[in-house]
Amino acid sequence: MDIQEEILFAVRRKRAILFSKNSECLQSLSVLLSVTDRRAVTLWALDLAQCSAESLTDSKASVAKEAVDQSRRWAKGQIKMPQAKRAILACHQAAKTASAENAAAFHAIGQACSTVHSVKHALGFPIYDLTALVRRHSAEGCEELLRERIAEYVEKLLYWRDHGNEQTEWADFLEK
């Protein structure tokens, strides 16, 4: 099933989340994430989360920015998980009162921030971010926008794979 068919199928089914870890359009990214160093994936996810948080137009955008900030501090070992977890959960909570497109963006940011804990959360960012993109535009004819966005994910991931060693401050659990 191509991207457009998948979106239209999900919209007809009235799904809140239009993509999944099994979405064909995310399979190459999923493979790349699985073979990339955990720290590079963490930097990639936090970079994407930061960009999304800065572009949020919701009155609670500061909650998303705080989640990214706390997650960066957690990745560096400056704070412990409970403090970052509270900020991440607040970001997910903000989605409950947001518009459909902003709700998906809040969840995308929360998933990206949770990547510090486990790389299994990394694919959550594109799943929700692409959903937000469709909600912002339209289910009809957004295939090119989605392909461009997926290409951006890959480009950023390759960047952090090659430049991730520039960050030298890491929490002990990320040093392993």
Helices and strands as residue ranges (DSSP letters): H 3-12, G 24-26, H 27-34, H 38-55, H 61-75, H 81-94, G 95-97, H 100-114, G 119-121, H 124-136, H 143-163, G 164-166, H 172-175
